[in-house]
């Protein structure tokens, strides 16, 4: 006698099981985000549990942990693409947006640690982190199941102006980003060179006129970018659009986190100069400090995504102005490769490499 005949399986049970399995698979990005700080813990344990030169086994373990932590946001990006195949139901849209949010795990984890310190809350940031992601996952799983009507035709025109404004503001901010990244690249020549160039730059971007404008533009980009990401995340999208949304989500979290760390925590509260020593975690360094190791993926992916996001915007502009898609795509790939190389170079300098 079959299980169905015995009454153990009812019609529709397979569909319910498949739905439950789909929902659990949709939580993979949240699980990756929850695992993120523990991968950093694994790296720190590997590099700090031996005196002198690391044994090969621990060196491999440390490298794998740091690589996995740095790649964790890419899991969210891949899942967001996997979920972006059609007009979503309410649950699917919540899960898709949670996947996009998981891409920003590195800056959000830094923000969590800094915020707890500023508020003098003596609770483990990892405990708060896991609790937050569990709460977000439950909100996604237990929310309404109603089907969302398709709004593709209505959404695109309504955000066109914001998209143009976002691009214009980015072109202005690019001047500061170009100087800032170049200044960090000079760290490969030594902190003294970096400091000398930074001192010159600060006469401009820390002036009483320019700095408030620059901060306002950054926050404006976060607000407009969040609006664009929220609207675009509801629509079917190709891999290029998913990457543009995901990199934008990361940058929004990165900007808020960096402004909070530099302007609020360092300068306003603790009266610390945000110089090379501050950025590189001196005297212990980024690699060997249990808290500061979180800054390695945070900074590295910040550099990569700011350049890659600019490349994504440039690709869209080129295609809109008649450039062949194949050529625009090659320029985009070149931008991503260049962003990765600049990120590796800057992080090498911050971790002590000199040329």
C-alpha positions as CSV (number, residue, x, y, z in Angstrom):
1,X,0.0,0.0,0.0
2,X,1.4,3.4,-1.0
3,X,2.0,6.2,1.5
4,X,-0.8,8.2,-0.2
5,X,-3.3,5.3,0.2
6,X,-2.3,5.0,3.9
7,X,-3.2,8.6,4.4
8,X,0.3,9.7,5.4
9,X,0.6,12.0,2.3
10,X,-2.2,14.2,1.2
11,X,-2.7,15.9,-2.3
12,X,-0.6,19.0,-2.4
13,X,2.0,17.9,0.1
14,X,4.7,17.8,-2.5
15,X,3.9,21.4,-3.4
16,X,4.0,22.5,0.2
17,X,7.4,20.7,0.6
18,X,8.7,22.4,-2.5
19,X,7.5,25.8,-1.2
20,X,9.1,25.2,2.2
21,X,12.4,24.1,0.5
22,X,12.3,27.2,-1.7
23,X,11.8,29.4,1.3
24,X,14.7,27.8,3.1
25,X,17.0,28.2,0.1
26,X,16.0,31.9,0.0
27,X,17.6,32.2,3.4
28,X,21.1,31.2,2.2
29,X,22.3,34.8,1.9
30,X,21.2,35.5,5.5
31,X,23.0,32.4,6.6
32,X,26.1,33.6,4.8
33,X,25.8,37.0,6.5
34,X,25.4,35.4,9.9
35,X,28.6,33.3,9.3
36,X,30.6,36.3,8.2
37,X,32.0,37.3,11.6
38,X,32.8,33.7,12.5
39,X,34.9,33.4,9.4
40,X,36.9,36.4,10.6
41,X,37.2,34.8,14.0
42,X,38.6,31.7,12.3
43,X,41.2,33.8,10.5
44,X,42.2,35.6,13.7
45,X,42.5,32.3,15.6
46,X,44.7,30.9,12.8
47,X,47.1,33.8,12.7
48,X,47.3,34.5,16.5
49,X,47.6,31.0,17.9
50,X,51.2,30.4,16.8
51,X,54.3,32.3,17.7
52,X,56.8,33.3,15.0
53,X,56.2,32.1,11.4
54,X,52.8,30.4,10.7
55,X,52.9,26.7,9.9
56,X,51.7,26.0,6.3
57,X,48.5,24.4,7.6
58,X,47.5,27.4,9.6
59,X,48.5,29.7,6.8
60,X,46.2,27.9,4.4
61,X,43.4,27.9,7.0
62,X,43.8,31.6,7.6
63,X,43.8,32.4,3.8
64,X,40.7,30.3,3.3
65,X,38.8,32.0,6.2
66,X,39.7,35.5,4.9
67,X,38.9,34.6,1.3
68,X,35.5,33.1,2.4
69,X,34.7,36.2,4.5
70,X,35.6,38.5,1.6
71,X,33.5,36.4,-0.8
72,X,30.5,36.2,1.5
73,X,28.9,39.3,-0.1
74,X,29.3,37.6,-3.5
75,X,27.0,34.8,-2.3
76,X,24.3,37.4,-1.7
77,X,24.9,38.9,-5.2
78,X,24.6,35.4,-6.8
79,X,21.4,34.6,-4.9
80,X,19.9,38.0,-5.8
81,X,20.6,37.2,-9.4
82,X,19.1,33.7,-9.0
83,X,15.9,35.3,-7.5
84,X,15.6,37.9,-10.2
85,X,14.0,35.9,-13.0
86,X,10.5,37.2,-13.0
87,X,8.0,39.5,-11.4
88,X,8.1,38.3,-7.7
89,X,5.5,37.4,-5.2
90,X,5.5,39.4,-1.9
91,X,7.7,36.7,-0.3
92,X,10.0,36.4,-3.2
93,X,10.5,40.2,-3.2
94,X,11.3,40.2,0.5
95,X,13.8,37.4,0.0
96,X,15.4,39.1,-2.9
97,X,15.8,42.4,-1.0
98,X,17.3,40.4,2.0
99,X,19.8,38.9,-0.5
100,X,20.8,42.4,-1.6
101,X,21.1,43.5,2.0
102,X,23.5,40.6,2.7
103,X,25.9,41.9,0.2
104,X,26.6,44.8,2.6
105,X,27.5,42.5,5.5
106,X,31.1,43.8,5.8
107,X,30.2,47.5,6.4
108,X,27.1,46.6,8.4
109,X,29.2,44.5,10.7
110,X,31.7,47.4,11.2
111,X,28.7,49.7,11.8
112,X,27.4,47.3,14.4
113,X,30.7,47.2,16.3
114,X,31.2,51.0,16.2
115,X,27.6,51.7,17.2
116,X,27.7,49.4,20.2
117,X,30.9,51.1,21.3
118,X,29.4,54.6,20.9
119,X,26.3,53.6,22.9
120,X,28.4,51.9,25.6
121,X,26.3,48.7,25.2
122,X,28.4,45.8,26.7
123,X,26.9,43.2,24.5
124,X,28.9,41.0,22.0
125,X,28.6,42.5,18.5
126,X,28.4,39.0,17.1
127,X,25.4,38.2,19.3
128,X,23.6,41.4,18.1
129,X,24.6,40.6,14.5
130,X,23.2,37.0,14.6
131,X,20.0,38.2,16.4
132,X,19.5,40.9,13.8
133,X,19.8,38.6,10.8
134,X,17.6,36.0,12.5
135,X,14.9,38.7,13.0
136,X,15.2,39.9,9.4
137,X,14.9,36.3,8.2
138,X,11.8,35.7,10.3
139,X,10.3,38.9,8.9
140,X,10.8,37.6,5.4
141,X,9.5,34.1,6.2
142,X,6.4,35.1,8.1
143,X,5.3,38.1,6.1
144,X,2.3,38.3,3.8
145,X,2.0,35.8,0.9
146,X,-0.1,38.0,-1.4
147,X,0.8,38.2,-5.0
148,X,2.3,41.6,-6.2
149,X,0.9,43.1,-9.4
150,X,3.4,43.8,-12.1
151,X,4.5,47.5,-12.2
152,X,7.3,47.4,-14.7
153,X,5.8,50.0,-17.0
154,X,5.0,52.4,-14.2
155,X,8.3,52.2,-12.3
156,X,10.8,53.0,-15.0
157,X,9.6,56.5,-15.9
158,X,9.1,57.4,-12.3
159,X,12.8,56.9,-11.4
160,X,14.4,58.2,-14.6
161,X,15.0,61.7,-13.1
162,X,16.5,60.3,-9.9
163,X,18.8,58.1,-12.0
164,X,20.1,61.1,-13.9
165,X,20.5,63.1,-10.6
166,X,22.3,60.2,-9.0
167,X,24.8,60.1,-12.0
168,X,25.4,63.9,-11.9
169,X,26.2,63.8,-8.2
170,X,28.5,60.8,-8.7
171,X,30.4,62.8,-11.3
172,X,31.1,65.5,-8.7
173,X,32.0,63.0,-6.0
174,X,34.3,61.2,-8.4
175,X,36.9,64.1,-8.0
176,X,37.2,63.3,-4.3
177,X,37.1,59.5,-4.8
178,X,39.9,59.7,-7.3
179,X,42.1,61.8,-5.0
180,X,41.3,59.6,-2.0
181,X,42.1,56.3,-3.7
182,X,45.3,57.7,-5.2
183,X,46.3,58.9,-1.8
184,X,45.8,55.4,-0.4
185,X,47.7,53.9,-3.2
186,X,50.7,56.1,-2.2
187,X,50.6,54.2,1.1
188,X,52.6,51.6,-0.8
189,X,55.5,54.1,-0.7
190,X,55.1,54.6,3.0
191,X,52.9,56.4,5.5
192,X,55.0,59.5,5.2
193,X,54.2,59.9,1.5
194,X,50.5,59.2,2.2
195,X,50.5,61.7,5.0
196,X,52.2,64.5,3.0
197,X,49.7,64.2,0.1
198,X,46.7,63.9,2.5
199,X,47.8,67.1,4.2
200,X,47.6,68.9,0.9
201,X,44.2,67.4,0.0
202,X,42.8,68.3,3.4
203,X,43.2,72.0,2.8
204,X,40.5,71.5,0.2
205,X,38.1,68.7,1.2
206,X,38.2,69.6,4.9
207,X,37.6,73.3,4.4
208,X,34.6,74.8,6.2
209,X,32.9,75.2,2.8
210,X,33.8,72.0,0.9
211,X,33.5,69.4,3.7
212,X,29.7,70.0,4.5
213,X,28.9,70.0,0.8
214,X,30.9,66.7,0.3
215,X,29.2,65.0,3.2
216,X,25.7,66.2,2.1
217,X,26.4,64.9,-1.4
218,X,27.4,61.5,0.0
219,X,24.3,61.3,2.1
220,X,22.2,62.4,-0.9
221,X,23.7,59.6,-2.9
222,X,22.8,57.1,-0.2
223,X,19.2,58.3,-0.1
224,X,18.8,58.4,-3.9
225,X,20.7,55.1,-4.4
226,X,18.5,53.4,-1.8
227,X,15.4,54.6,-3.6
228,X,16.7,53.4,-7.0
229,X,17.7,50.0,-5.5
230,X,14.3,49.6,-3.8
231,X,12.4,50.2,-7.0
232,X,14.7,48.2,-9.3
233,X,14.9,45.3,-7.0
234,X,11.1,44.7,-7.7
235,X,11.7,44.2,-11.4
236,X,13.2,41.3,-13.4
237,X,16.8,42.2,-14.3
238,X,19.9,40.9,-16.1
239,X,23.2,40.2,-14.5
240,X,24.5,43.7,-15.2
241,X,21.5,45.4,-13.4
242,X,21.7,43.0,-10.5
243,X,25.4,43.8,-10.1
244,X,24.7,47.5,-10.3
245,X,22.0,47.3,-7.6
246,X,24.2,45.0,-5.4
247,X,27.3,47.2,-5.6
248,X,25.1,50.3,-4.9
249,X,23.7,48.6,-1.7
250,X,27.2,47.9,-0.5
251,X,28.3,51.5,-1.2
252,X,25.3,52.9,0.6
253,X,26.2,50.9,3.7
254,X,29.9,51.7,3.3
255,X,29.3,55.4,3.1
256,X,27.1,55.5,6.2
257,X,29.5,53.3,8.1
258,X,32.6,55.3,7.1
259,X,31.0,58.6,7.9
260,X,30.0,57.3,11.3
261,X,33.4,55.8,12.0
262,X,35.4,58.9,10.8
263,X,33.2,61.9,11.6
264,X,31.3,60.7,14.7
265,X,33.4,58.1,16.4
266,X,36.9,59.2,15.6
267,X,36.7,63.0,15.2
268,X,33.7,64.0,17.3
269,X,33.7,61.5,20.2
270,X,37.3,60.2,20.6
271,X,39.1,63.2,19.0
272,X,41.3,60.9,16.9
273,X,43.0,62.1,13.7
274,X,41.8,59.9,10.9
275,X,45.3,59.5,9.4
276,X,47.2,56.5,8.2
277,X,47.6,55.0,11.7
278,X,43.8,55.1,12.2
279,X,43.1,53.5,8.9
280,X,45.8,50.8,9.2
281,X,44.9,49.9,12.8
282,X,48.3,50.9,14.2
283,X,50.2,49.8,16.2
284,X,48.8,46.2,16.1
285,X,47.7,46.4,12.5
286,X,44.6,45.2,10.7
287,X,45.7,41.5,10.3
288,X,46.6,40.7,14.0
289,X,43.9,42.6,15.8
290,X,40.7,40.6,16.6
291,X,38.4,43.7,16.0
292,X,40.3,45.4,13.2
293,X,40.4,42.3,10.9
294,X,36.8,43.1,9.9
295,X,38.2,46.2,8.2
296,X,40.1,44.2,5.6
297,X,37.0,42.9,3.7
298,X,35.2,46.2,4.5
299,X,37.9,48.4,2.9
300,X,38.8,46.0,0.1
301,X,35.3,45.5,-1.2
302,X,34.6,49.2,-0.6
303,X,37.3,50.1,-3.1
304,X,36.3,47.4,-5.5
305,X,32.6,48.2,-5.5
306,X,33.0,52.0,-5.8
307,X,35.0,51.5,-9.0
308,X,32.8,48.7,-10.2
309,X,29.7,50.7,-9.6
310,X,31.1,53.6,-11.6
311,X,31.9,51.1,-14.4
312,X,28.3,49.9,-14.3
313,X,27.0,53.4,-14.5
314,X,29.4,54.2,-17.4
315,X,28.2,51.0,-19.2
316,X,24.6,52.2,-19.0
317,X,25.5,55.7,-20.3
318,X,27.6,54.3,-23.2
319,X,24.8,52.0,-24.3
320,X,22.2,54.8,-24.0
321,X,24.4,56.9,-26.3
322,X,24.7,54.3,-29.1
323,X,27.8,52.4,-28.1
324,X,27.7,48.7,-29.1
325,X,26.7,46.5,-26.2
326,X,29.7,44.2,-26.7
327,X,32.1,47.2,-26.4
328,X,30.3,48.6,-23.4
329,X,30.5,45.2,-21.7
330,X,34.2,45.0,-22.4
331,X,34.7,48.4,-20.8
332,X,32.6,47.2,-17.8
333,X,34.7,44.1,-17.4
334,X,37.9,46.2,-17.6
335,X,36.5,48.4,-14.9
336,X,35.8,45.5,-12.6
337,X,39.3,44.1,-13.2
338,X,40.9,47.5,-12.6
339,X,38.8,47.9,-9.4
340,X,40.0,44.5,-8.1
341,X,43.6,45.4,-8.7
342,X,43.3,48.8,-7.1
343,X,41.6,47.2,-4.1
344,X,44.4,44.6,-3.7
345,X,47.1,47.3,-4.0
346,X,45.5,49.6,-1.4
347,X,44.9,46.8,1.1
348,X,48.5,45.6,0.6
349,X,49.7,49.0,1.6
350,X,47.4,49.2,4.6
351,X,48.6,45.7,5.7
352,X,52.3,46.7,5.5
353,X,53.5,46.0,2.0
354,X,56.0,48.7,0.7
355,X,57.5,49.2,-2.7
